[in-house]
Amino acid sequence: MIGLNEELKALEALGKRVRIGMIGAGQMGTDVVAEVSMMLGVDVVIAADVDLERAKNAFVIGETKGEVVVAGTAAEADAAIEAGKYVAVDDYQILTDVKHIDVVLEATGIPEIGARAALRTARNKHDLAMMNVESDITVGPILRWYCEKKGQLYALAVGDEPAACKELFDFADSLGFTIVAAGKGKNNPLDRHSSPEDPEIQKEAARRGLSPNMLVEFVDGSKTMIEMAAVSNATGLIPDVRGMHGPVTDRDHLNETFALKEDGGILNKIGVVDFGVGRVAPGVFLIVRTDHPRLREAMVLRDMGNGPYYTLFRPFHLCSIEVPLTCAMLVIRKKSNMVPLDRLVSEVFAIAKKDLSVGEELDRIGGVSYYSLIDTYETAKKENLLPIGLAKGAKVVREIKMDKPIRFDDIQVQSSTLYTLRKLQDEWMAGNISEEDLLKSVDAVKG
């Protein structure tokens, strides 16, 4: 991001701004609107949310200086934006279809909407910044591929832990360090069976301005699994064990904890993703190693310890506050800060939170039906495990005991854009479909 501030100032001086169309005006989206009100050279000009009042209120809460209008069509929205007004809509398709935006920011956290919005964004020749990590870990590789085939850019937005980890990874990889582990701090006590129906959860969620489901997604560990899968799928790092270790540790002992077992740590291998519970959050970390004698001497002189394991630590991540920087980078520099590889490396799959009976319908992430764990994609595929992105709305067809993995054999998946893309992605990753046929097939999928 070095120098981006000057580029934004130069853009502002020309009377121009990076125009963002934002899908999802919840807590995170509203933060984005507030943040751009403090910045030069970037603006959210249109916001979409199924709750129209929430889309309008994002501009009010964000203290946007200008008239906010409601549009019922893309043409109406374009006319309003051209006239210098801000626009609220209740349909993401209106937003993706407008002409007077430079980049679409997907901030719903709903896997199905994220997939549909991504397709429509690419088809309308807009770059895409994804805050929707849930979509990315399910169909990120094919979404990135499709955007690029349409001449557009795809990026996971900065601010959340995945991009913060990737920043450290790129730094260390450039310098030739051996990457031992990348991880984040978890700041909620881990309770796999946490429920949004719990009065204490509801009370805490209200205090923090979150929905109970969003809070549960953090508490039951699902969000941590999702975030570190995004890191895995962008770097090639893998979970050391199913669900990762998640030890209690602190910033000063990370390099001792995330070391190989023979060196006194917990790891079976190097090159992993993980997380720490304790005095690590809200930071992210990278554990690196060098055995070069001269460099180890140099690291001692720079107060990094005796090695061979060293901690690179970023003590903050500002979530939605940093997101506009990705939008600016896409438009000004024509470059993504973080993208998935051309394959899934890790999978996040569903584990029953309770005994599930035939006929039950699985609810959303952070609900009462399931929590999530991470493993390698190959292992999850071999065991026929259900990716959490595909879980919502699935019908249980045979009983599943609490704390048992949910398999495709146990459920009937709801037909959806996300499911269709996922099947195509699996075929593509297996080499069973040509890129020409893949492009035709994705072009036919509903956006």
C-alpha positions in Angstrom: 0.0 0.0 0.0 3.1 2.3 0.0 2.4 5.5 -1.9 -1.4 4.8 -2.3 -2.1 7.9 -0.2 -0.4 10.1 -2.7 -2.2 8.5 -5.6 -5.5 9.1 -3.9 -4.6 12.7 -3.3 -3.7 13.1 -6.9 -7.0 11.6 -8.0 -8.9 13.9 -5.8 -6.9 16.9 -7.2 -8.2 15.9 -10.6 -11.8 16.0 -9.3 -12.1 12.3 -9.6 -12.8 9.5 -7.1 -12.8 5.7 -7.1 -16.5 5.0 -7.1 -17.6 2.0 -5.1 -20.8 0.1 -5.3 -21.3 -1.7 -2.0 -23.5 -4.8 -1.6 -24.5 -5.3 2.0 -25.0 -2.4 4.4 -24.7 -4.2 7.8 -22.2 -3.3 10.5 -19.2 -3.8 8.2 -20.7 -2.0 5.2 -21.7 1.0 7.3 -18.2 1.2 8.6 -16.9 1.4 5.0 -19.2 4.3 4.2 -18.1 6.1 7.4 -14.4 5.5 6.5 -14.6 6.8 3.0 -16.1 10.0 4.3 -12.7 10.7 5.9 -10.7 9.8 2.8 -9.6 11.5 -0.4 -10.1 10.0 -3.8 -12.6 7.3 -2.9 -16.3 7.2 -2.3 -19.2 4.8 -1.9 -21.8 6.1 -4.4 -24.4 3.4 -4.2 -25.3 0.9 -1.5 -27.6 -2.2 -1.9 -29.3 -4.1 0.9 -32.4 -6.2 1.1 -33.4 -3.8 3.9 -33.7 -0.6 2.0 -33.8 1.5 5.2 -30.5 -0.1 6.2 -28.9 0.9 2.8 -30.2 4.5 3.3 -29.1 4.6 7.0 -25.5 3.6 6.0 -25.1 7.0 4.4 -26.7 8.8 7.3 -24.6 7.0 10.0 -21.5 7.4 7.8 -22.2 11.1 7.7 -22.1 11.3 3.9 -22.3 14.8 2.7 -24.8 14.8 -0.1 -28.3 13.9 -1.1 -29.3 10.3 -0.8 -32.0 9.0 -3.2 -33.7 5.6 -3.8 -33.5 4.1 -7.3 -35.6 1.3 -8.7 -33.6 0.6 -11.8 -29.9 0.8 -12.9 -30.8 3.7 -15.3 -32.2 5.7 -12.4 -29.2 4.9 -10.3 -26.8 6.0 -13.0 -28.7 9.3 -13.5 -28.5 10.0 -9.8 -24.8 9.2 -9.5 -24.0 11.3 -12.6 -25.9 14.2 -10.9 -23.7 13.8 -7.8 -26.2 12.1 -5.6 -25.8 9.0 -3.5 -28.1 6.0 -4.2 -29.7 3.3 -2.0 -31.3 0.2 -3.6 -32.8 -3.0 -2.3 -31.5 -5.3 -5.1 -27.9 -6.1 -5.7 -28.7 -6.6 -9.4 -29.5 -2.9 -9.8 -26.1 -2.1 -8.3 -24.0 -4.5 -10.4 -25.8 -3.2 -13.6 -25.0 0.5 -13.1 -22.3 2.0 -15.4 -21.0 4.8 -13.2 -19.1 2.8 -10.7 -15.5 1.5 -10.8 -15.5 -1.4 -8.4 -18.1 -3.6 -6.6 -17.6 -4.3 -2.9 -19.4 -7.5 -1.8 -20.0 -7.3 2.0 -23.0 -9.5 2.7 -21.2 -12.6 4.2 -23.9 -14.7 2.5 -22.2 -17.3 0.2 -25.0 -17.6 -2.3 -25.4 -13.8 -2.8 -21.6 -13.4 -3.0 -21.4 -15.9 -5.8 -24.3 -14.4 -7.8 -23.0 -10.9 -7.3 -19.5 -11.9 -8.4 -20.8 -13.3 -11.7 -23.0 -10.3 -12.4 -20.1 -7.9 -11.5 -17.7 -9.6 -13.9 -20.3 -9.6 -16.7 -20.9 -5.9 -16.3 -17.2 -5.2 -16.5 -16.5 -4.1 -12.9 -13.7 -5.2 -10.7 -14.7 -7.0 -7.5 -13.5 -6.6 -3.9 -14.7 -9.4 -1.7 -15.3 -9.1 2.0 -17.4 -12.2 1.7 -14.9 -14.8 2.8 -17.6 -17.4 3.0 -18.1 -17.3 -0.8 -14.3 -17.2 -1.4 -13.5 -20.4 0.5 -16.3 -22.2 -1.4 -15.9 -21.0 -5.0 -13.1 -18.4 -4.9 -10.8 -20.1 -7.5 -13.5 -20.2 -10.1 -14.8 -16.7 -9.3 -11.3 -15.3 -9.7 -10.8 -17.2 -13.0 -14.1 -16.0 -14.3 -13.4 -12.4 -13.4 -10.1 -12.6 -15.2 -11.7 -14.2 -18.3 -14.0 -11.2 -18.4 -11.0 -8.8 -18.2 -11.7 -7.8 -14.6 -9.9 -8.1 -11.2 -10.9 -10.1 -8.2 -9.5 -9.4 -4.7 -10.1 -10.4 -1.1 -10.3 -7.1 0.7 -7.7 -5.9 3.1 -8.6 -5.3 6.8 -9.6 -8.7 7.9 -7.1 -11.4 9.2 -6.7 -13.2 5.8 -5.3 -10.2 4.0 -3.2 -9.1 7.0 -1.7 -12.6 7.1 -1.0 -12.5 3.4 0.8 -9.2 3.8 3.2 -10.8 6.2 3.5 -13.9 4.1 4.5 -11.9 1.0 7.0 -9.9 3.0 8.7 -13.0 4.4 8.5 -15.0 1.2 10.2 -12.2 -0.7 13.0 -12.3 1.7 13.5 -16.0 1.4 12.5 -17.0 4.9 11.1 -20.5 5.4 7.4 -20.1 6.3 6.6 -22.2 9.3 3.1 -21.0 10.2 0.6 -18.2 9.6 -2.1 -17.5 12.0 -4.4 -15.1 13.9 -5.5 -14.5 17.5 -8.9 -15.6 18.5 -10.4 -13.2 21.0 -13.6 -15.1 21.9 -13.7 -18.2 24.3 -14.2 -21.2 22.0 -17.6 -22.9 22.5 -18.3 -25.3 19.6 -22.0 -25.6 20.6 -22.7 -21.9 21.1 -26.2 -21.0 20.0 -27.8 -17.8 18.8 -30.8 -18.7 20.9 -28.8 -18.4 24.1 -30.0 -15.3 26.0 -26.4 -14.5 27.0 -25.3 -14.6 23.4 -28.2 -12.3 22.4 -27.3 -9.9 25.1 -23.6 -9.8 24.2 -24.5 -9.5 20.5 -26.7 -6.5 21.2 -23.9 -4.9 23.2 -21.5 -5.3 20.4 -23.9 -4.3 17.6 -23.8 -7.7 16.0 -26.5 -10.2 15.1 -26.5 -13.3 17.3 -25.6 -15.5 14.3 -22.5 -13.3 13.6 -21.4 -13.5 17.2 -21.9 -17.3 17.3 -19.9 -17.6 14.1 -16.9 -16.2 16.0 -17.6 -18.0 19.3 -18.0 -21.5 17.8 -14.8 -21.2 15.8 -16.4 -21.2 12.4 -15.1 -17.8 11.4 -11.6 -18.7 12.4 -11.8 -21.8 10.2 -13.1 -19.7 7.3 -10.5 -17.0 7.7 -7.5 -19.4 7.9 -8.9 -21.4 4.9 -8.8 -18.2 2.9 -5.1 -17.8 3.9 -4.5 -21.4 3.0 -6.2 -21.1 -0.4 -4.1 -18.0 -1.2 -0.7 -19.3 -0.1 -0.7 -23.1 -0.2 -0.2 -23.4 3.5 -2.3 -26.2 5.1 -3.8 -27.1 8.5 -1.4 -29.2 10.5 -4.3 -31.2 12.0 -8.0 -31.2 11.5 -9.5 -28.0 13.0 -5.9 -26.7 13.6 -4.3 -26.7 17.1 -5.5 -23.4 18.5 -3.2 -23.4 21.6 -3.3 -20.9 24.4 -0.3 -18.7 24.0 0.7 -15.1 23.7 2.6 -12.8 21.4 6.0 -13.3 23.1 5.8 -17.0 22.9 4.4 -17.6 19.4 7.7 -18.7 17.9 8.1 -21.2 20.7 4.6 -22.5 20.4 4.4 -22.8 16.6 7.7 -24.7 16.2 8.2 -28.3 15.2 7.7 -30.9 18.0 11.4 -31.8 17.9 12.2 -28.2 18.7 9.8 -28.0 21.6 6.7 -26.7 19.7 3.4 -28.3 18.7 3.7 -28.7 15.0 4.1 -31.9 13.1 5.2 -30.1 9.9 6.1 -26.6 8.7 4.0 -24.6 6.2 0.7 -24.5 8.1 -2.2 -22.2 9.1 -3.3 -22.1 12.7 -4.6 -19.7 15.4 -3.7 -18.8 19.0 -6.1 -18.3 21.9 -4.9 -15.8 24.5 -3.0 -12.5 24.3 -2.6 -12.6 20.5 -5.8 -11.0 19.2 -6.5 -8.7 17.5 -3.1 -9.4 15.8 -2.0 -11.8 13.2 1.4 -13.5 13.0 3.8 -15.3 10.8 6.4 -17.7 12.2 9.5 -17.9 10.0 12.8 -19.7 10.1 16.3 -19.3 8.9 19.3 -21.4 9.5 21.8 -19.1 7.8 24.4 -18.3 10.5 25.0 -14.7 9.4 21.3 -13.9 9.3 20.8 -15.5 12.7 23.4 -13.2 14.0 21.7 -10.3 12.3 18.4 -11.2 13.8 19.9 -11.2 17.3 21.1 -7.7 16.7 17.6 -6.7 15.7 16.1 -8.0 18.9 14.4 -10.9 17.1 15.8 -13.6 19.4 18.3 -16.4 18.9 16.1 -18.4 16.5 15.9 -20.4 14.4 12.2 -19.5 14.7 11.1 -15.9 14.6 7.8 -14.1 15.0 6.6 -11.5 12.6 3.6 -9.8 14.2 1.0 -7.3 13.0 -0.8 -6.2 16.2 -4.0 -5.0 14.6 -6.4 -5.6 11.8 -9.0 -2.9 11.1 -11.6 -5.0 9.3 -13.9 -2.8 7.3 -11.9 0.4 8.0 -9.1 -0.7 5.7 -11.3 -2.1 2.9 -11.4 1.0 0.7 -7.7 0.6 0.2 -8.3 -2.6 -1.8 -10.9 -0.8 -3.9 -8.4 2.0 -4.6 -5.7 -0.5 -5.5 -7.9 -2.3 -7.9 -8.9 0.8 -9.8 -5.7 2.9 -9.6 -3.0 0.3 -9.8 -5.0 -2.4 -11.6 -3.7 -4.9 -9.1 -5.2 -7.3 -6.5 -3.8 -7.4 -3.0 -4.9 -11.0 -2.4 -6.5 -13.8 -4.5 -7.1 -17.5 -4.2 -4.9 -19.9 -6.1 -6.3 -21.8 -9.0 -7.4 -24.6 -6.7 -8.7 -25.1 -3.2 -6.0 -26.1 -0.7 -8.2 -26.3 2.3 -11.9 -27.0 2.9 -14.1 -25.9 5.8 -16.9 -28.4 6.4 -19.9 -28.8 8.7 -20.0 -30.7 12.0 -23.3 -31.4 13.7 -23.9 -29.1 16.7 -26.6 -31.4 18.0 -28.3 -34.7 17.0 -29.9 -34.0 13.6 -33.1 -35.8 12.6 -34.3 -36.8 9.1 -36.3 -33.9 7.6 -34.5 -31.1 9.4 -33.2 -28.2 7.4 -29.7 -26.9 8.1 -29.6 -23.2 9.0 -26.9 -20.6 8.3 -23.3 -20.4 9.5 -23.4 -19.3 13.2 -26.8 -21.1 13.8 -27.9 -24.1 15.8 -27.3 -26.9 13.2 -23.5 -27.1 12.8 -20.1 -25.7 13.6 -17.1 -25.9 11.3 -13.7 -27.4 11.1 -10.9 -27.1 8.5 -8.9 -29.9 6.8 -7.2 -30.2 3.4 -9.4 -30.2 0.4 -8.2 -33.6 -0.7 -9.1 -35.1 2.7 -12.5 -33.5 2.8 -13.3 -34.7 -0.8 -12.2 -38.2 0.0 -14.5 -38.3 3.0 -17.3 -36.6 1.1 -17.6 -33.8 3.7 -20.2 -31.0 3.3 -18.6 -27.6 2.7 -20.2 -25.0 5.0 -20.9 -22.7 2.1 -23.3 -25.3 0.7 -24.9 -26.2 4.1 -27.7 -23.6 4.4 -31.0 -25.0 3.3 -29.8 -28.6 2.9 -32.3 -31.3 4.1 -31.1 -34.1 6.4 -31.9 -37.5 4.9 -30.4 -39.7 7.6 -29.7 -39.1 11.2 -26.5 -37.4 12.2 -25.1 -37.6 15.7 -23.8 -34.5 17.5 -20.1 -33.7 16.8 -20.1 -36.0 13.7 -19.1 -34.6 10.3 -22.0 -34.0 7.9 -21.4 -35.8 4.6 -23.1 -35.3 1.3 -24.6 -38.8 1.8 -26.4 -37.4 4.9 -28.2 -34.5 3.2 -29.9 -33.3 0.1 -28.2 -30.1 -1.0 -30.4 -27.2 -2.2 -30.0 -26.3 -5.8 -28.4 -22.9 -6.1 -25.9 -20.8 -8.1 -23.3 -21.5 -5.5 -23.8 -25.3 -5.7 -23.6 -25.2 -9.6 -20.4 -23.2 -9.4 -19.0 -25.5 -6.9 -19.6 -28.6 -9.0 -18.0 -26.9 -12.0 -15.1 -25.8 -9.9 -14.5 -29.4 -8.7 -14.6 -30.7 -12.3 -12.2 -28.0 -13.3 -9.8 -28.7 -10.5 -9.9 -32.4 -11.4 -9.1 -31.6 -15.0 -12.4 -33.0 -16.3 -13.5 -30.0 -18.2 -11.8 -27.7 -20.7 -11.5 -24.0 -20.1 -13.6 -23.3 -23.2 -16.5 -25.6 -21.9 -16.1 -24.2 -18.4 -16.5 -20.6 -19.7 -19.7 -21.6 -21.5 -21.0 -23.3 -18.5 -20.3 -20.4 -16.1 -21.7 -17.9 -18.6 -25.0 -19.9 -18.3 -25.1 -19.7 -14.5 -27.5 -17.3 -12.9 -26.0 -14.1 -11.6 
